[in-house]
């Protein structure tokens, strides 16, 4: 599958929720729900692990991304596919996020570099 970049720079095509959805893998859903429950301190159920990628409007999205992700909401309001396309790049919200996800920042930087050339 080609790379699918989330608004925040995460590689959706490598995300276990997206992979479990695409391959209909219930074992991966259970494993991901357990890992994410521990990692994020939120009780996630296997049925919560369904996502078609945050840049797609239709289809399921992990609950947090669907309703609470400020980055996704902002990108939608600004009508940009990723934060790399935003005139206010890199804002405080994105900056706080990418501190913990350096590969997302690198992906956004690469997108910005391509667009400038």
OpenMM code with the backbone's topology and positions (N, CA, C; nanometers):
from openmm import Vec3, app, unit

residues = "UNK UNK UNK UNK UNK UNK UNK UNK UNK UNK UNK UNK UNK UNK UNK UNK UNK UNK UNK UNK UNK UNK UNK UNK UNK UNK UNK UNK UNK UNK UNK UNK UNK UNK UNK UNK UNK UNK UNK UNK UNK UNK UNK UNK UNK UNK UNK UNK UNK UNK UNK UNK UNK UNK UNK UNK UNK UNK UNK UNK UNK UNK UNK UNK UNK UNK UNK UNK UNK UNK UNK UNK UNK UNK UNK UNK UNK UNK UNK UNK UNK UNK UNK UNK UNK UNK UNK UNK UNK UNK UNK UNK UNK UNK UNK UNK UNK UNK UNK UNK UNK UNK UNK UNK UNK UNK UNK UNK UNK UNK UNK UNK UNK UNK UNK UNK UNK".split()
positions = [
    Vec3(0.0846, -0.1185, 0.0000),
    Vec3(0.0000, 0.0000, 0.0000),
    Vec3(0.0886, 0.1240, 0.0000),
    Vec3(0.0549, 0.2225, -0.0802),
    Vec3(0.1331, 0.3463, -0.0788),
    Vec3(0.1184, 0.4185, 0.0543),
    Vec3(0.2167, 0.5019, 0.0857),
    Vec3(0.2123, 0.5767, 0.2103),
    Vec3(0.0905, 0.6675, 0.2140),
    Vec3(0.0264, 0.6723, 0.3285),
    Vec3(-0.0879, 0.7608, 0.3520),
    Vec3(-0.0499, 0.8441, 0.4743),
    Vec3(-0.0319, 0.9724, 0.4552),
    Vec3(0.0128, 1.0580, 0.5645),
    Vec3(-0.1050, 1.1268, 0.6315),
    Vec3(-0.1105, 1.1132, 0.7638),
    Vec3(-0.2128, 1.1805, 0.8432),
    Vec3(-0.1840, 1.3300, 0.8486),
    Vec3(-0.2802, 1.4068, 0.8900),
    Vec3(-0.2650, 1.5518, 0.9021),
    Vec3(-0.1407, 1.5878, 0.9825),
    Vec3(-0.1144, 1.5124, 1.0883),
    Vec3(-0.0055, 1.5396, 1.1819),
    Vec3(0.1285, 1.4834, 1.1367),
    Vec3(0.1300, 1.4074, 1.0271),
    Vec3(0.2546, 1.3517, 0.9776),
    Vec3(0.2736, 1.2038, 1.0053),
    Vec3(0.1859, 1.1432, 1.0828),
    Vec3(0.1959, 0.9987, 1.1058),
    Vec3(0.1714, 0.9267, 0.9740),
    Vec3(0.2419, 0.8156, 0.9546),
    Vec3(0.2229, 0.7316, 0.8369),
    Vec3(0.1052, 0.6382, 0.8641),
    Vec3(-0.0134, 0.6743, 0.8179),
    Vec3(-0.1335, 0.5938, 0.8412),
    Vec3(-0.1180, 0.4526, 0.7859),
    Vec3(-0.0483, 0.4379, 0.6749),
    Vec3(-0.0353, 0.3062, 0.6141),
    Vec3(0.0449, 0.2103, 0.7013),
    Vec3(0.1196, 0.2622, 0.7993),
    Vec3(0.1946, 0.1785, 0.8926),
    Vec3(0.1245, 0.1658, 1.0279),
    Vec3(0.0120, 0.2327, 1.0454),
    Vec3(-0.0619, 0.2324, 1.1718),
    Vec3(-0.1358, 0.0992, 1.1871),
    Vec3(-0.1241, 0.0392, 1.3050),
    Vec3(-0.1874, -0.0911, 1.3256),
    Vec3(-0.3398, -0.0846, 1.3170),
    Vec3(-0.4011, 0.0261, 1.3527),
    Vec3(-0.5467, 0.0384, 1.3388),
    Vec3(-0.5860, 0.0380, 1.1915),
    Vec3(-0.5110, 0.1075, 1.1105),
    Vec3(-0.5405, 0.1121, 0.9670),
    Vec3(-0.5141, -0.0241, 0.9028),
    Vec3(-0.4059, -0.0887, 0.9431),
    Vec3(-0.3739, -0.2214, 0.8885),
    Vec3(-0.4806, -0.3227, 0.9292),
    Vec3(-0.5216, -0.3207, 1.0572),
    Vec3(-0.6254, -0.4130, 1.1040),
    Vec3(-0.7557, -0.3922, 1.0286),
    Vec3(-0.7883, -0.2685, 0.9991),
    Vec3(-0.9106, -0.2392, 0.9235),
    Vec3(-0.8992, -0.2919, 0.7808),
    Vec3(-0.7874, -0.2600, 0.7172),
    Vec3(-0.7673, -0.2993, 0.5779),
    Vec3(-0.7655, -0.4507, 0.5605),
    Vec3(-0.7058, -0.5230, 0.6577),
    Vec3(-0.6918, -0.6684, 0.6463),
    Vec3(-0.7964, -0.7453, 0.7268),
    Vec3(-0.8836, -0.6719, 0.7968),
    Vec3(-0.9866, -0.7311, 0.8824),
    Vec3(-0.9251, -0.8325, 0.9800),
    Vec3(-0.8236, -0.7866, 1.0518),
    Vec3(-0.7443, -0.8706, 1.1416),
    Vec3(-0.7855, -0.8458, 1.2874),
    Vec3(-0.8713, -0.9332, 1.3395),
    Vec3(-0.9210, -0.9164, 1.4763),
    Vec3(-0.8116, -0.9367, 1.5803),
    Vec3(-0.7159, -1.0245, 1.5545),
    Vec3(-0.6051, -1.0447, 1.6486),
    Vec3(-0.5233, -0.9161, 1.6613),
    Vec3(-0.4988, -0.8482, 1.5499),
    Vec3(-0.4251, -0.7217, 1.5531),
    Vec3(-0.5063, -0.6138, 1.6234),
    Vec3(-0.6377, -0.6150, 1.6061),
    Vec3(-0.7238, -0.5201, 1.6783),
    Vec3(-0.7104, -0.5397, 1.8296),
    Vec3(-0.7150, -0.6666, 1.8751),
    Vec3(-0.7032, -0.6951, 2.0184),
    Vec3(-0.5669, -0.6507, 2.0707),
    Vec3(-0.4612, -0.6836, 1.9978),
    Vec3(-0.3257, -0.6474, 2.0384),
    Vec3(-0.3094, -0.4958, 2.0453),
    Vec3(-0.3581, -0.4262, 1.9454),
    Vec3(-0.3473, -0.2801, 1.9403),
    Vec3(-0.4280, -0.2157, 2.0512),
    Vec3(-0.5486, -0.2640, 2.0759),
    Vec3(-0.6323, -0.2088, 2.1837),
    Vec3(-0.5612, -0.2224, 2.3177),
    Vec3(-0.4995, -0.3359, 2.3422),
    Vec3(-0.4276, -0.3569, 2.4677),
    Vec3(-0.3072, -0.2630, 2.4785),
    Vec3(-0.2274, -0.2558, 2.3717),
    Vec3(-0.1092, -0.1685, 2.3721),
    Vec3(-0.1471, -0.0215, 2.3885),
    Vec3(-0.2462, 0.0235, 2.3141),
    Vec3(-0.2852, 0.1643, 2.3204),
    Vec3(-0.3517, 0.1984, 2.4532),
    Vec3(-0.4241, 0.1039, 2.5122),
    Vec3(-0.4834, 0.1274, 2.6441),
    Vec3(-0.3741, 0.1565, 2.7459),
    Vec3(-0.2678, 0.0786, 2.7417),
    Vec3(-0.1549, 0.1007, 2.8330),
    Vec3(-0.0819, 0.2303, 2.7991),
    Vec3(-0.0540, 0.2514, 2.6720),
    Vec3(0.0245, 0.3676, 2.6280),
    Vec3(-0.0466, 0.4994, 2.6552),
    Vec3(-0.1766, 0.5048, 2.6304),
    Vec3(-0.2494, 0.6308, 2.6384),
    Vec3(-0.3370, 0.6438, 2.7633),
    Vec3(-0.3394, 0.5384, 2.8485),
    Vec3(-0.4168, 0.5449, 2.9717),
    Vec3(-0.5658, 0.5589, 2.9488),
    Vec3(-0.6143, 0.4987, 2.8431),
    Vec3(-0.7562, 0.5051, 2.8073),
    Vec3(-0.7995, 0.3646, 2.7691),
    Vec3(-0.9102, 0.3176, 2.8232),
    Vec3(-0.9566, 0.1825, 2.7960),
    Vec3(-1.0089, 0.1724, 2.6526),
    Vec3(-0.9306, 0.1072, 2.5684),
    Vec3(-0.9710, 0.0892, 2.4292),
    Vec3(-1.0153, -0.0548, 2.4086),
    Vec3(-1.1184, -0.0708, 2.3337),
    Vec3(-1.1727, -0.2023, 2.3007),
    Vec3(-1.1299, -0.2390, 2.1586),
    Vec3(-1.1199, -0.3681, 2.1281),
    Vec3(-1.0842, -0.4078, 1.9911),
    Vec3(-1.1756, -0.3471, 1.8854),
    Vec3(-1.3029, -0.3321, 1.9198),
    Vec3(-1.3957, -0.2736, 1.8213),
    Vec3(-1.3696, -0.1248, 1.7970),
    Vec3(-1.2888, -0.0614, 1.8834),
    Vec3(-1.2478, 0.0780, 1.8630),
    Vec3(-1.1371, 0.0896, 1.7587),
    Vec3(-1.0749, -0.0228, 1.7265),
    Vec3(-0.9574, -0.0215, 1.6396),
    Vec3(-1.0004, -0.0442, 1.4951),
    Vec3(-1.0569, 0.0569, 1.4376),
    Vec3(-1.0982, 0.0585, 1.2975),
    Vec3(-1.0726, 0.1975, 1.2435),
    Vec3(-1.0000, 0.2063, 1.1344),
    Vec3(-0.9680, 0.3373, 1.0788),
    Vec3(-0.9311, 0.3251, 0.9312),
    Vec3(-0.9834, 0.4163, 0.8530),
    Vec3(-0.9505, 0.4209, 0.7103),
    Vec3(-0.8462, 0.5289, 0.6800),
    Vec3(-0.7956, 0.5939, 0.7842),
    Vec3(-0.6975, 0.7014, 0.7666),
    Vec3(-0.7631, 0.8351, 0.7933),
    Vec3(-0.6947, 0.9215, 0.8678),
    Vec3(-0.7596, 1.0443, 0.9146),
    Vec3(-0.7881, 1.1444, 0.8037),
    Vec3(-0.7225, 1.1328, 0.6898),
    Vec3(-0.7500, 1.2293, 0.5834),
    Vec3(-0.8698, 1.1885, 0.4979),
    Vec3(-0.9251, 1.0706, 0.5239),
    Vec3(-1.0457, 1.0293, 0.4522),
    Vec3(-1.1672, 1.0728, 0.5319),
    Vec3(-1.2654, 1.1276, 0.4648),
    Vec3(-1.3858, 1.1737, 0.5338),
    Vec3(-1.4788, 1.0571, 0.5653),
    Vec3(-1.4929, 0.9660, 0.4703),
    Vec3(-1.5831, 0.8531, 0.4875),
    Vec3(-1.5109, 0.7369, 0.5537),
    Vec3(-1.5885, 0.6502, 0.6154),
    Vec3(-1.5315, 0.5323, 0.6777),
    Vec3(-1.5003, 0.5542, 0.8236),
    Vec3(-1.4639, 0.4459, 0.8909),
    Vec3(-1.4390, 0.4569, 1.0348),
    Vec3(-1.3052, 0.5236, 1.0657),
    Vec3(-1.3008, 0.5848, 1.1828),
    Vec3(-1.1785, 0.6449, 1.2356),
    Vec3(-1.1696, 0.6084, 1.3828),
    Vec3(-1.0492, 0.5912, 1.4328),
    Vec3(-1.0312, 0.5656, 1.5751),
    Vec3(-1.0991, 0.6800, 1.6499),
    Vec3(-1.1698, 0.6486, 1.7575),
    Vec3(-1.2510, 0.7466, 1.8296),
    Vec3(-1.1816, 0.8772, 1.8598),
    Vec3(-1.0580, 0.8715, 1.9113),
    Vec3(-0.9858, 0.9944, 1.9442),
    Vec3(-0.9677, 1.0793, 1.8186),
    Vec3(-0.9247, 1.0181, 1.7121),
    Vec3(-0.8991, 1.0932, 1.5884),
    Vec3(-1.0275, 1.1523, 1.5320),
    Vec3(-1.1349, 1.0788, 1.5447),
    Vec3(-1.2635, 1.1237, 1.4912),
    Vec3(-1.3174, 1.2450, 1.5657),
    Vec3(-1.3113, 1.2416, 1.6988),
    Vec3(-1.3826, 1.3443, 1.7736),
    Vec3(-1.2967, 1.4402, 1.8552),
    Vec3(-1.1734, 1.4011, 1.8882),
    Vec3(-1.0973, 1.4841, 1.9811),
    Vec3(-0.9656, 1.5380, 1.9264),
    Vec3(-0.9181, 1.4904, 1.8136),
    Vec3(-0.7875, 1.5325, 1.7640),
    Vec3(-0.7914, 1.6774, 1.7147),
    Vec3(-0.7272, 1.7647, 1.7886),
    Vec3(-0.7249, 1.9069, 1.7535),
    Vec3(-0.6508, 1.9308, 1.6224),
    Vec3(-0.5501, 1.8513, 1.5952),
    Vec3(-0.4738, 1.8677, 1.4709),
    Vec3(-0.5619, 1.8348, 1.3511),
    Vec3(-0.6349, 1.7250, 1.3578),
    Vec3(-0.7244, 1.6861, 1.2477),
    Vec3(-0.8350, 1.7901, 1.2291),
    Vec3(-0.8926, 1.8385, 1.3396),
    Vec3(-0.9974, 1.9406, 1.3306),
    Vec3(-0.9443, 2.0666, 1.2638),
    Vec3(-0.8253, 2.1082, 1.3040),
    Vec3(-0.7656, 2.2303, 1.2497),
    Vec3(-0.7368, 2.2153, 1.1001),
    Vec3(-0.6785, 2.1017, 1.0617),
    Vec3(-0.6479, 2.0786, 0.9201),
    Vec3(-0.7754, 2.0807, 0.8366),
    Vec3(-0.8814, 2.0228, 0.8891),
    Vec3(-1.0091, 2.0246, 0.8182),
    Vec3(-1.0638, 2.1654, 0.8034),
    Vec3(-1.0567, 2.2429, 0.9102),
    Vec3(-1.1070, 2.3807, 0.9069),
    Vec3(-1.0255, 2.4665, 0.8101),
    Vec3(-0.8965, 2.4400, 0.8029),
    Vec3(-0.8089, 2.5172, 0.7144),
    Vec3(-0.8018, 2.4601, 0.5723),
    Vec3(-0.8670, 2.3463, 0.5542),
    Vec3(-0.8728, 2.2797, 0.4241),
    Vec3(-0.7335, 2.2460, 0.3707),
    Vec3(-0.6490, 2.1900, 0.4596),
    Vec3(-0.5174, 2.1407, 0.4197),
    Vec3(-0.5126, 1.9912, 0.4474),
    Vec3(-0.4413, 1.9174, 0.3637),
    Vec3(-0.4360, 1.7730, 0.3830),
    Vec3(-0.3406, 1.7346, 0.4957),
    Vec3(-0.2343, 1.8116, 0.5136),
    Vec3(-0.1432, 1.7882, 0.6254),
    Vec3(-0.0994, 1.9230, 0.6813),
    Vec3(-0.0437, 1.9186, 0.8004),
    Vec3(0.0067, 2.0423, 0.8620),
    Vec3(0.1202, 2.1033, 0.7798),
    Vec3(0.1872, 2.0225, 0.7001),
    Vec3(0.2953, 2.0733, 0.6151),
    Vec3(0.2438, 2.1773, 0.5160),
    Vec3(0.1156, 2.1720, 0.4853),
    Vec3(0.0554, 2.2645, 0.3892),
    Vec3(-0.0007, 2.3906, 0.4539),
    Vec3(0.0116, 2.4018, 0.5848),
    Vec3(-0.0489, 2.5121, 0.6586),
    Vec3(0.0428, 2.6340, 0.6620),
    Vec3(-0.0142, 2.7498, 0.6456),
    Vec3(0.0612, 2.8744, 0.6522),
    Vec3(0.1148, 2.9045, 0.7914),
    Vec3(0.0568, 2.8415, 0.8935),
    Vec3(0.1028, 2.8621, 1.0316),
    Vec3(0.1916, 2.7484, 1.0807),
    Vec3(0.2467, 2.6709, 0.9904),
    Vec3(0.3362, 2.5605, 1.0279),
    Vec3(0.4594, 2.6167, 1.0956),
    Vec3(0.5009, 2.5671, 1.1992),
    Vec3(0.4543, 2.4671, 1.2921),
    Vec3(0.4004, 2.5386, 1.4152),
    Vec3(0.2738, 2.5167, 1.4403),
    Vec3(0.2077, 2.5808, 1.5537),
    Vec3(0.2399, 2.5074, 1.6834),
    Vec3(0.1941, 2.5634, 1.7929),
    Vec3(0.2171, 2.5054, 1.9265),
    Vec3(0.1568, 2.3658, 1.9379),
    Vec3(0.0353, 2.3472, 1.8882),
    Vec3(-0.0315, 2.2175, 1.8991),
    Vec3(0.0481, 2.1105, 1.8269),
    Vec3(0.0889, 2.1388, 1.7047),
    Vec3(0.1686, 2.0425, 1.6300),
    Vec3(0.3047, 2.0230, 1.6970),
    Vec3(0.3661, 2.1308, 1.7395),
    Vec3(0.4969, 2.1223, 1.8037),
    Vec3(0.4947, 2.0336, 1.9263),
    Vec3(0.3913, 2.0455, 2.0084),
    Vec3(0.3787, 1.9607, 2.1266),
    Vec3(0.3644, 1.8144, 2.0872),
    Vec3(0.2896, 1.7885, 1.9809),
    Vec3(0.2672, 1.6516, 1.9356),
    Vec3(0.3952, 1.5880, 1.8808),
    Vec3(0.4630, 1.6566, 1.7909),
    Vec3(0.5785, 1.5952, 1.7238),
    Vec3(0.6990, 1.5778, 1.8156),
    Vec3(0.6980, 1.6416, 1.9322),
    Vec3(0.8045, 1.6152, 2.0301),
    Vec3(0.8094, 1.4672, 2.0646),
    Vec3(0.6934, 1.4033, 2.0662),
    Vec3(0.6819, 1.2619, 2.1010),
    Vec3(0.6792, 1.1701, 1.9794),
    Vec3(0.6711, 1.2283, 1.8608),
    Vec3(0.6611, 1.1484, 1.7384),
    Vec3(0.7557, 1.2084, 1.6338),
    Vec3(0.8870, 1.1913, 1.6532),
    Vec3(0.9831, 1.2576, 1.5650),
    Vec3(0.9739, 1.2144, 1.4180),
    Vec3(0.9307, 1.0911, 1.3924),
    Vec3(0.9180, 1.0499, 1.2523),
    Vec3(0.8052, 1.1253, 1.1826),
    Vec3(0.7014, 1.1662, 1.2576),
    Vec3(0.5934, 1.2464, 1.1988),
    Vec3(0.6466, 1.3832, 1.1586),
    Vec3(0.7285, 1.4425, 1.2442),
    Vec3(0.7878, 1.5723, 1.2119),
    Vec3(0.8756, 1.5603, 1.0881),
    Vec3(0.9561, 1.4564, 1.0807),
    Vec3(1.0440, 1.4361, 0.9649),
    Vec3(0.9619, 1.4204, 0.8365),
    Vec3(0.8497, 1.3496, 0.8460),
    Vec3(0.7642, 1.3298, 0.7292),
    Vec3(0.7051, 1.4634, 0.6838),
    Vec3(0.6595, 1.5454, 0.7789),
    Vec3(0.6048, 1.6774, 0.7437),
    Vec3(0.7123, 1.7674, 0.6838),
    Vec3(0.8315, 1.7634, 0.7387),
    Vec3(0.9428, 1.8421, 0.6850),
    Vec3(0.9737, 1.7998, 0.5417),
    Vec3(0.9703, 1.6709, 0.5153),
    Vec3(0.9965, 1.6207, 0.3800),
    Vec3(0.8886, 1.6676, 0.2827),
    Vec3(0.7643, 1.6681, 0.3273),
    Vec3(0.6542, 1.7163, 0.2423),
    Vec3(0.6748, 1.8647, 0.2113),
    Vec3(0.7103, 1.9429, 0.3123),
    Vec3(0.7336, 2.0853, 0.2912),
    Vec3(0.8499, 2.1089, 0.1952),
    Vec3(0.9553, 2.0319, 0.2086),
    Vec3(1.0717, 2.0460, 0.1211),
    Vec3(1.0359, 2.0162, -0.0236),
    Vec3(0.9551, 1.9116, -0.0455),
    Vec3(0.9112, 1.8772, -0.1815),
    Vec3(0.8276, 1.9880, -0.2426),
    Vec3(0.7414, 2.0493, -0.1628),
    Vec3(0.6523, 2.1528, -0.2137),
    Vec3(0.7281, 2.2804, -0.2478),
    Vec3(0.8388, 2.3041, -0.1788),
    Vec3(0.9186, 2.4251, -0.2040),
    Vec3(1.0041, 2.4110, -0.3292),
    Vec3(1.0350, 2.2868, -0.3666),
    Vec3(1.1234, 2.2674, -0.4835),
    Vec3(1.0483, 2.2609, -0.6137),
] * unit.nanometer
topology = app.Topology()
chain = topology.addChain("A")
for resn in residues:
    res = topology.addResidue(resn, chain)
    for name in ("N", "CA", "C"):
        topology.addAtom(name, app.Element.getBySymbol(name[0]), res)
